[in-house]
Amino acid sequence: MNRTAPTLLFVIGPPAVGKMTVGNAIAARTGFRVFHNHLTIEPVLRFFDFGTPPFHRLVEGFRRGVLDEVAASDLPGLVFTYVCAFDQPADIAALDGYAEPFVKRGGRVLFLELEASQEARLKRNAGEDRLAEKASKRDLDRSRLHLIEADDQYQLNSTTEFEGRDDYLRVDNTHRKPDEVAGLAVERFSLAGTSAPRS
């Protein structure tokens, strides 16, 4: 059987920019599965505090295990959401590591970067879908403070890192609906019809 490896679509951007929501809209159009970053974070927080060595080991092990299995599967693709601090070399290296099993199998690796005003993101931080999926964000005062502090401490949108690349799309979704952003990504990367069975 001649099979193409699944596509990995990173959806990156700062906290509460809408990565999961846009990812779900893309999945609805393509048959991709969504692996948002809190699917690994929330279970581990039941046992270990954020940022501790056991937390990092478990989250990384879980993420890499899922990515390895999807890369070797018959799935059409995976949307993986990630907050990348572009001024932190470890975050850039993590993107390369997450992509590796797809690259090794000849799969496409694509990047959709979202940006939005802090005002818009603070409103989205209290969104019903976000709180339903991300229990650790339900303390709204704490998550609001975390968002503001992260903006102050890190470079959470790229500058020239992806300049001139055809595997990359950046969208300011401050005033765009998730379905509109999904449509832009599907068109830009020719993802329509990727849910069809492969032979």
C-alpha positions in Angstrom: 0.0 0.0 0.0 1.3 3.4 -1.0 0.6 5.8 1.9 1.6 9.4 2.6 2.5 10.3 6.1 0.0 12.5 8.0 0.4 16.3 7.9 1.3 18.1 11.1 -0.2 21.6 11.4 1.2 23.7 14.3 -1.1 26.4 15.4 1.0 28.7 17.4 0.5 32.0 19.2 0.1 33.6 22.7 -2.3 32.4 25.4 -6.0 32.8 24.6 -5.4 33.8 21.0 -7.8 31.1 19.8 -5.5 28.3 18.8 -7.8 25.5 20.0 -10.9 27.0 18.6 -9.3 27.6 15.2 -7.8 24.2 15.3 -11.3 22.6 15.8 -12.6 24.6 12.9 -9.7 23.3 10.7 -10.4 19.8 11.9 -14.0 20.1 10.9 -13.0 20.9 7.3 -10.2 18.4 6.9 -10.7 15.4 9.2 -7.5 16.2 11.1 -7.4 15.5 14.8 -6.8 18.3 17.3 -4.1 17.9 20.0 -4.3 21.1 22.0 -1.5 21.6 24.5 -3.7 21.4 27.6 -4.7 17.8 26.8 -1.3 16.9 28.3 -1.1 19.7 30.8 -4.3 19.2 32.7 -3.9 15.5 33.7 -0.4 16.1 34.9 -1.4 19.0 37.0 -3.4 16.6 39.2 0.0 15.2 40.4 2.7 17.7 39.9 2.9 21.5 39.9 3.4 23.4 36.6 7.1 23.7 35.7 8.5 21.1 38.0 10.8 18.4 36.6 8.2 15.6 36.9 5.6 17.8 35.2 7.9 18.5 32.3 8.9 14.8 31.9 5.4 13.6 31.9 4.0 16.3 29.6 6.9 15.8 27.1 6.6 12.0 27.2 2.9 12.2 26.6 3.2 14.7 23.7 6.0 12.9 22.0 4.2 9.5 22.3 1.1 10.8 20.7 3.0 12.6 17.9 5.0 9.5 17.2 1.9 7.3 16.9 0.0 9.8 14.7 3.0 10.2 12.4 3.0 6.4 11.8 -0.8 6.2 11.5 -3.4 6.4 8.7 -4.8 9.7 10.0 -4.8 12.5 7.5 -3.2 14.9 9.9 -2.9 16.5 13.3 -3.4 20.1 14.5 -1.1 20.7 17.4 -1.4 23.9 19.4 1.6 25.4 21.1 2.6 28.6 22.9 6.1 29.3 21.6 8.3 31.9 23.2 10.5 32.9 20.3 13.1 34.3 22.6 13.6 30.9 24.3 15.8 28.5 22.3 14.3 25.5 24.1 10.9 26.4 22.7 12.2 26.6 19.1 14.0 23.2 19.7 10.8 21.7 21.0 9.0 22.6 17.7 11.7 20.8 15.8 11.4 17.8 18.1 7.7 17.6 17.8 7.9 17.8 14.0 10.7 15.1 13.7 8.5 12.0 13.4 6.5 13.6 10.6 9.5 14.8 8.8 11.2 11.4 9.0 8.2 9.8 7.3 7.9 12.5 4.6 4.9 14.2 6.0 4.2 17.9 5.6 4.9 20.2 8.6 3.0 23.5 8.5 2.7 26.6 10.7 -0.3 28.8 11.3 0.5 31.6 13.6 -2.3 33.6 15.3 -2.0 37.1 16.8 -4.6 39.2 18.5 -4.7 42.2 20.7 -4.2 41.7 24.5 -7.7 43.1 25.0 -9.2 40.5 22.7 -7.3 37.7 24.3 -8.3 38.7 27.8 -11.9 38.5 26.8 -11.3 35.1 25.2 -9.5 33.9 28.3 -13.0 33.6 30.0 -14.6 31.9 27.0 -16.9 28.9 27.7 -15.1 26.5 25.4 -11.7 27.4 26.8 -12.8 26.9 30.4 -14.5 23.6 29.6 -11.3 22.2 28.1 -8.8 23.8 30.4 -9.6 23.4 34.1 -6.4 25.2 35.2 -7.7 28.4 33.6 -10.9 28.5 35.6 -9.4 30.7 38.2 -9.9 33.7 36.1 -7.9 36.2 38.1 -4.9 33.9 38.1 -5.1 33.1 34.4 -5.6 36.8 33.5 -2.5 37.6 35.5 -0.6 34.8 33.8 -1.5 36.1 30.4 -0.4 39.6 31.2 2.9 38.4 32.7 3.6 36.1 29.8 3.1 39.0 27.4 5.6 41.1 29.4 8.2 38.4 29.8 8.3 36.6 26.5 8.2 37.1 22.7 5.1 35.2 21.9 4.7 36.1 18.3 7.4 35.7 15.7 9.3 38.5 14.0 11.4 37.2 11.1 11.7 33.6 12.0 9.4 32.4 9.3 10.1 35.1 6.7 9.7 33.9 3.1 8.6 30.4 4.0 5.7 28.7 2.1 4.9 26.4 5.0 3.8 29.3 7.1 0.7 31.6 7.4 0.2 34.4 10.0 -3.2 35.7 10.7 -4.3 38.6 13.0 -7.6 37.1 14.3 -8.4 40.0 16.6 -11.6 40.6 14.6 -11.8 37.4 12.5 -14.1 34.5 13.3 -12.5 31.1 13.8 -14.2 29.7 10.7 -12.8 32.5 8.6 -9.3 31.8 9.9 -9.7 28.1 9.3 -10.8 28.8 5.7 -7.6 30.9 5.1 -5.4 28.1 6.4 -7.2 25.4 4.5 -6.9 27.4 1.3 -3.3 28.5 1.9 -2.0 25.0 2.6 -4.4 23.2 0.2 -5.8 21.1 3.0 -9.3 20.6 1.5 -10.0 17.0 0.8 -7.2 15.7 3.0 -9.7 13.7 5.0 -10.2 11.4 2.0 -8.9 7.8 2.6 -5.4 7.1 1.4 -4.5 4.0 -0.6 
